[in-house]
Amino acid sequence: MVDVQFTDTEYRVASGVAKRIARSQRYIVDVQDITQECHLWMCKNPSRVYEWREEGRKGKAKLSTAVYRAGMKKDPASPRPCNPITPSTLM
């Protein structure tokens, strides 16, 4: 098992991104759930986080983008949206 250590800045980036995603989705999904998804991405990709840590502000922006994309991903277990009803489907 690998011991993963993140900085306070990296945790703040993940929580800030989660709040931004929750606001954009009108708080349909809880902020804590999105934060957990962001943290999970960071735990699955520690080498990228460590690499970007050394890049300073540019690396922080890369981390923000990566966790934003991870937080916005649709849950594969969630049901697919229904097909819209069109006049051709009614006949």
Buried (B, 14 or more C-beta within 10 A) or exposed (E): EEEEEBEEEBBEBBBBBBBBBBEEEEEEBEBEEBBBBBBBBBEEBBEBBBEBBEEEEEBBEBBBEBBBEBBBEEEEEEEEEEEEEEEEEEE
